[in-house]
Amino acid sequence: MKKIINSLRVMAMALAAITAVCVTTPNALADKITLKDGRVFEGQIVREEFGYVWIKTTVAGVPREEMFSVDRDVASLERDSATPAPAAAASAPADPEDAEEAVLPKKPGEVRGVVLTLGDRSNNMVGVYMVANVLEEVIPMLEKEIGTDHTGVVVMRITSGGGYGMEVQKISDVVHNEFKKRWRTVAWIETAISAAAMSAHCFEEIYFTTNGNYGACTGFYGSLDRPVEGLELEESLAQMERISSRGGYDPLIMRAMQIQQPLSATILPNGEVKWYGDATSGEVVVNRVGEILTFDHVLADKVKFSRGTADTLEELTSLLGYKEINWVGKKVPGVAWPISRAEKRQMDFRKQVKNDEDNLNSWYNLYQTNLGVAQQMPPAQRGPWLGKARSFLDKIKNMIRNNPAFARNLFGGRKEFQEWLKEQERIIAELAKK
């Protein structure tokens, strides 16, 4: 991954042009989706669900399926009159894994809930595997699964060792402005370090597992021997003061996680907690002088940062104050909670990102190789090589579409990626004309 980053960034700075891409199928009759960025996809629309549309196309003789958000991505959608509209997902699911029972009307007094995993033990980097746009994407799914009457419960199970601080505000905004307005939204901490803890700090309700940890939010410039300082550090401290207010936390708590801020606390007779910016004034020493704060479940519970500790869904249900929650989803052996459609999207997203990471070097090298061969071929013989080059360029584009964070991480930003992409498409288009 690191080997390709520098070369891609250099190319992104050097290249710029404008063109558009059209993915077609050999069928004479075809549905057509025009995107807001100008690209056109022709093929067969095979599925429409939860505000998304799926279209099957053929690229260089290879069939593929693309998914787009109708509101966010699609400028226009034209269905060929000879092509029947796809059946509703509830009556004829396109994927056997989605073939769960239809969502039934709620019973009186029924509370529905889902568990969404933000990261797992293998793939958990904030800004790569834990991102805001996929959380936003599953909101329509959740509205169908647990309702819109404000009785639903969303548990975000966080397992992350940190990542990109620039994703923190985006995740906080989606949780605070979208999820918390619709459902009772709580965090369930397996591990939340650095950017993961910062992202979770807008939750009013935070629960731990017995192995849970939360904190160590010191930022670094690429390596552990270069901590963030100066203006950037001050901006981060100010940002986390604002996010602390969203969760109702004293800003001294997060400050002690970001810098060597001593901290102590006293539990008042009325149950409230008073915080002190030193290690001596409070009855409980929370963070010693010269240390960076990380909560375990014992300390978090002692100073009432945590609402309690739960290792099972049954224990968490009780801590939430319910006798019973209808946890929505499909029961899967080895998984401690039902897999809802929204949770399956989180899992599929991480799986796709992992696949993209593992294959990026190969895709990029194969794109360059096939493009280079096409450039050396006589015009009449370029077609197959250009088709292969396009297919590998499409894989890179789909990687960015699945996770826009890659554009930032690899190219320095979405604009830089678009400039690089447009130049590559211009080169291919000119070679195809000659």
C-alpha positions in Angstrom: 0.0 0.0 0.0 2.7 2.4 1.0 4.7 1.8 -2.2 1.9 3.0 -4.4 0.8 6.0 -2.4 3.8 8.3 -3.3 3.7 7.4 -7.0 -0.1 8.0 -7.1 0.2 11.4 -5.4 3.0 12.5 -7.8 0.8 11.5 -10.8 -2.2 13.3 -9.3 -0.3 16.5 -9.0 1.0 16.3 -12.6 -2.2 15.4 -14.4 -5.4 17.2 -15.3 -8.1 17.1 -18.0 -11.8 16.6 -18.5 -13.8 13.8 -20.0 -16.6 11.4 -19.1 -17.0 7.6 -19.1 -19.9 5.5 -20.5 -20.2 1.9 -19.4 -22.3 -0.1 -21.9 -23.7 -3.5 -22.5 -23.9 -5.1 -26.0 -27.7 -5.4 -25.7 -29.6 -3.2 -28.1 -32.2 -2.5 -25.5 -30.9 -1.2 -22.2 -31.8 0.8 -19.1 -29.7 3.9 -18.5 -28.5 5.7 -15.4 -26.9 9.1 -15.7 -24.9 10.2 -12.7 -24.5 13.7 -11.3 -20.8 13.6 -12.2 -21.7 13.1 -15.9 -21.0 9.3 -16.2 -23.6 7.1 -17.9 -24.2 3.5 -17.2 -26.3 1.3 -19.6 -27.4 -2.2 -18.9 -30.2 -3.8 -16.9 -31.6 -2.4 -13.7 -31.9 -5.5 -11.5 -32.8 -4.1 -8.1 -34.2 -1.0 -6.3 -34.3 -0.9 -2.5 -33.8 1.5 0.4 -33.1 4.5 -1.9 -30.4 2.6 -3.9 -30.5 1.2 -7.4 -28.4 -1.7 -8.9 -27.6 -1.9 -12.6 -25.9 -4.8 -14.4 -23.5 -3.8 -17.1 -20.8 -5.4 -19.2 -17.2 -4.1 -19.4 -14.7 -5.6 -21.8 -17.0 -8.7 -22.0 -17.0 -9.1 -18.2 -20.5 -8.7 -16.5 -20.5 -6.5 -13.4 -23.1 -4.9 -11.1 -23.0 -1.3 -9.9 -24.9 0.3 -6.9 -25.8 4.0 -6.6 -27.7 6.2 -4.2 -30.7 7.6 -6.0 -30.6 10.8 -4.1 -26.9 11.3 -3.8 -25.5 10.0 -7.1 -28.3 9.7 -9.8 -29.2 12.7 -12.0 -31.7 10.7 -14.2 -32.9 7.1 -14.6 -34.3 5.8 -17.8 -35.8 2.3 -17.9 -36.2 0.7 -21.4 -39.9 -0.1 -21.9 -39.1 -3.7 -22.9 -37.3 -4.3 -19.6 -39.6 -5.3 -16.7 -39.2 -3.3 -13.5 -37.3 -5.3 -10.8 -39.6 -6.9 -8.2 -39.7 -5.4 -4.7 -37.0 -6.7 -2.5 -39.5 -8.0 0.2 -41.2 -10.3 -2.3 -38.2 -11.4 -4.4 -34.8 -10.6 -2.9 -31.9 -10.4 -5.3 -29.5 -11.9 -2.8 -30.3 -15.1 -0.8 -28.6 -13.5 2.2 -31.2 -10.8 2.1 -34.1 -13.3 2.0 -35.2 -12.6 5.5 -38.8 -12.3 6.5 -40.6 -9.1 5.6 -40.6 -6.4 8.2 -43.9 -6.8 10.1 -45.9 -4.0 11.7 -44.8 -3.3 15.3 -46.8 -4.8 18.1 -48.1 -2.4 20.9 -45.2 -1.6 23.2 -42.6 -3.5 21.1 -39.1 -2.1 21.1 -36.9 -3.0 18.2 -33.1 -2.7 18.2 -30.1 -3.4 16.0 -26.4 -3.8 16.6 -24.1 -2.0 14.2 -20.4 -2.9 14.3 -18.0 0.0 13.7 -14.8 -1.9 13.0 -13.9 -5.5 13.9 -10.8 -7.1 15.3 -9.1 -7.4 11.9 -10.4 -4.3 10.0 -11.0 -1.3 12.2 -9.1 1.8 11.1 -11.1 5.0 11.4 -11.3 6.7 8.1 -10.8 3.4 6.2 -13.0 0.8 7.7 -15.0 3.0 10.1 -16.4 5.9 8.1 -19.4 8.3 8.2 -20.8 7.8 4.7 -21.7 4.2 5.3 -23.4 5.0 8.6 -25.4 7.6 6.7 -26.1 5.2 3.9 -27.9 2.6 6.2 -30.3 5.2 7.7 -33.2 4.2 5.3 -32.6 0.6 6.0 -32.8 1.2 9.8 -36.0 3.2 9.3 -37.6 0.1 7.8 -36.1 -2.3 10.2 -36.8 -0.6 13.6 -39.2 2.2 12.7 -39.5 5.9 12.8 -41.5 6.4 16.0 -38.4 7.1 18.1 -38.7 3.9 20.1 -36.0 2.1 18.3 -32.5 1.3 19.7 -29.3 1.5 17.8 -26.2 0.0 19.5 -22.9 0.9 17.9 -20.4 -1.8 18.9 -17.0 0.0 18.5 -13.8 -2.0 17.9 -11.0 0.3 16.7 -7.5 1.1 17.5 -7.7 4.5 16.0 -7.0 6.1 12.6 -7.5 9.3 10.7 -8.6 12.3 12.9 -10.1 14.0 9.9 -13.0 11.4 9.9 -13.9 12.2 13.6 -16.1 15.2 12.9 -17.9 13.5 10.1 -18.8 10.4 12.2 -19.8 12.7 15.1 -22.0 14.8 12.8 -23.9 11.7 11.4 -24.4 10.2 14.9 -25.4 13.4 16.6 -27.5 15.0 13.8 -29.0 12.0 12.2 -29.0 8.9 14.4 -29.7 10.5 17.8 -32.7 12.4 16.3 -34.3 9.2 15.1 -33.4 6.5 17.7 -31.9 5.9 21.1 -28.3 5.5 20.0 -25.7 4.1 22.3 -22.0 3.1 22.1 -20.9 -0.4 23.3 -17.1 -0.3 23.7 -14.9 -3.3 23.0 -11.9 -1.0 22.2 -12.0 2.7 21.3 -8.5 4.2 21.0 -7.5 7.6 19.7 -9.8 8.7 16.8 -12.3 5.9 17.7 -12.8 7.3 21.2 -13.0 10.9 19.7 -15.7 9.7 17.3 -17.6 8.0 20.2 -17.5 11.0 22.5 -20.8 12.5 21.2 -22.8 9.5 22.6 -24.6 10.4 25.8 -24.8 6.7 26.7 -21.5 4.7 26.6 -21.4 1.1 27.8 -18.2 -1.0 28.2 -17.3 -4.7 27.8 -15.2 -6.2 30.6 -12.2 -5.9 28.3 -13.2 -2.5 27.0 -10.8 0.5 26.8 -11.3 4.1 25.7 -8.9 7.0 25.3 -5.2 7.6 24.4 -6.3 10.3 21.9 -2.9 11.8 21.3 -2.5 12.7 17.6 0.6 12.0 15.6 2.2 13.2 12.3 2.5 9.7 10.7 4.7 8.1 13.4 4.6 7.7 17.2 7.7 9.9 17.7 6.0 13.0 16.1 3.0 14.0 18.3 0.7 16.7 16.9 1.5 20.1 18.4 1.1 23.9 17.9 -2.0 25.2 16.1 -3.1 21.8 14.9 -3.2 20.6 18.5 -5.1 23.6 19.7 -7.7 23.1 16.9 -8.1 19.5 17.9 -8.6 20.4 21.6 -11.2 23.0 20.6 -12.9 20.5 18.3 -13.2 17.9 21.1 -14.5 20.5 23.5 -17.4 21.0 21.1 -17.9 17.3 20.7 -17.7 16.8 24.4 -20.7 19.1 24.8 -22.7 16.9 22.4 -22.3 13.9 24.8 -22.7 15.9 27.9 -19.1 15.3 29.1 -16.8 17.7 31.0 -14.2 18.8 28.5 -11.4 18.0 31.0 -12.1 14.2 30.3 -11.2 14.3 26.7 -8.4 16.9 27.3 -6.8 14.3 29.6 -7.0 11.8 26.8 -5.3 14.2 24.3 -2.5 15.8 26.4 -0.8 15.2 29.8 -3.7 16.8 31.7 -4.0 15.5 35.3 -7.6 14.8 36.3 -9.5 13.8 39.4 -13.2 13.5 40.4 -15.5 13.5 43.3 -18.9 11.7 43.4 -21.3 14.2 45.0 -24.1 13.0 47.4 -26.7 13.7 44.7 -24.8 11.3 42.3 -23.3 14.0 40.1 -19.6 14.0 39.4 -17.4 17.0 39.9 -14.2 17.1 37.8 -10.9 18.8 38.7 -8.0 19.6 36.4 -5.5 18.2 38.8 -4.7 14.9 40.5 -5.3 16.1 44.1 -8.6 17.9 44.5 -10.9 15.0 43.8 -11.5 11.9 45.8 -10.7 9.6 42.8 -7.5 10.1 40.8 -8.5 9.6 37.2 -5.3 10.6 35.4 -1.9 11.1 37.1 0.6 13.9 36.2 2.5 13.1 33.1 0.1 10.5 31.8 -2.5 10.2 29.0 -5.9 8.9 30.1 -7.3 5.6 29.0 -10.4 4.3 30.7 -10.9 0.6 31.5 -14.4 -0.6 32.4 -13.7 -0.4 36.2 -12.5 3.3 36.2 -15.1 4.3 33.7 -17.9 2.9 35.8 -16.4 4.3 39.1 -16.5 7.9 37.8 -19.8 7.3 35.9 -18.4 7.9 32.5 -19.7 4.5 31.6 -23.4 3.5 32.1 -22.4 0.0 32.9 -20.5 -3.1 31.7 -22.1 -5.8 29.5 -20.5 -8.8 27.7 -23.8 -10.2 26.2 -26.8 -8.7 24.5 -29.0 -9.9 27.3 -26.8 -8.0 29.8 -26.9 -4.9 27.7 -30.7 -5.1 27.3 -31.0 -5.1 31.1 -28.6 -2.1 31.4 -30.6 -0.2 28.9 -33.6 -0.6 31.2 -35.7 -3.0 29.0 -37.1 -6.4 29.9 -37.0 -7.3 26.2 -35.8 -5.8 22.9 -36.7 -7.4 19.6 -33.2 -7.4 18.2 -33.8 -7.4 14.4 -31.9 -9.5 12.0 -30.8 -12.9 11.0 -29.2 -15.2 13.6 -25.8 -16.4 12.4 -23.8 -19.1 14.2 -20.8 -17.6 16.0 -22.2 -14.0 16.1 -23.5 -12.7 19.4 -26.3 -10.6 17.9 -28.6 -10.9 14.9 -27.3 -9.5 11.6 -29.7 -6.8 10.3 -29.6 -5.6 6.8 -27.9 -2.4 8.1 -25.3 -4.4 9.9 -24.7 -6.6 6.9 -23.9 -3.5 4.9 -21.3 -2.5 7.5 -19.7 -6.0 7.2 -19.8 -6.0 3.4 -18.3 -2.6 3.3 -15.3 -3.7 5.4 -14.9 -6.9 3.4 -14.8 -4.9 0.2 -12.3 -2.3 1.6 -10.0 -5.2 2.7 -10.2 -6.7 -0.8 -9.5 -3.3 -2.4 -6.5 -2.7 -0.1 -5.1 -6.2 -0.9 -5.5 -5.8 -4.7 -4.8 -2.1 -5.3 -1.1 -2.6 -6.2 -2.0 -5.4 -8.6 -4.8 -3.4 -10.2 -2.7 -0.3 -10.6 0.2 -2.2 -12.2 -2.0 -4.2 -14.5 -3.7 -0.9 -15.6 -0.4 0.7 -16.4 0.9 -2.5 -18.2 -2.2 -2.8 -20.4 -2.3 0.9 -21.2 1.4 0.8 -22.0 0.9 -2.1 -24.4 -2.0 -0.4 -26.1 0.1 2.7 -26.6 2.7 0.6 -28.5 0.1 -1.2 -30.7 -1.1 -0.2 -34.1 -4.6 1.4 -33.8 -6.4 -1.6 -35.2 -5.0 -3.9 -32.5 -5.4 -1.7 -29.4 -9.0 -2.7 -28.6 -8.4 -5.7 -26.3 -5.6 -4.0 -24.4 -7.6 -0.8 -23.9 -10.5 -2.9 -22.7 -8.3 -4.5 -20.1 -6.9 -1.2 -19.0 -10.4 0.2 -18.6 -11.5 -2.8 -16.5 -8.6 -2.2 -14.0 -9.2 1.5 -14.0 -12.9 0.7 -13.2 -11.7 -1.3 -10.2 -9.8 1.6 -8.9 -12.9 3.9 -9.4 -15.1 1.4 -7.7 -12.7 1.3 -4.8 -13.0 5.1 -4.4 -16.8 4.9 -4.8 -17.1 2.3 -2.1 -14.9 4.2 0.2 -14.2 7.9 -0.7 -11.6 8.0 2.1 -9.2 6.2 -0.3 -9.2 9.3 -2.5 -7.9 11.3 0.4 -5.5 8.7 1.7 -3.9 7.8 -1.7 -4.2 10.9 -3.8 -4.4 13.7 -1.2 -8.1 14.5 -1.8 -11.1 13.8 -4.0 -10.3 16.7 -6.3 -6.8 15.3 -6.9 -8.2 11.8 -7.6 -10.7 13.2 -10.1 -8.0 15.1 -11.9 -5.9 11.9 -12.2 -8.9 9.9 -13.3 -10.0 12.3 -15.9 -6.5 12.4 -17.4 -6.4 8.6 -17.6 -9.8 8.5 -19.3 -8.7 11.2 -21.8 -5.6 9.1 -22.7 -7.8 6.0 -23.2 -10.3 8.0 -25.3 -7.6 9.4 -27.6 -6.0 6.0 -28.1 -9.4 4.5 -29.0 -10.0 7.2 -31.7 -6.6 6.8 -33.5 
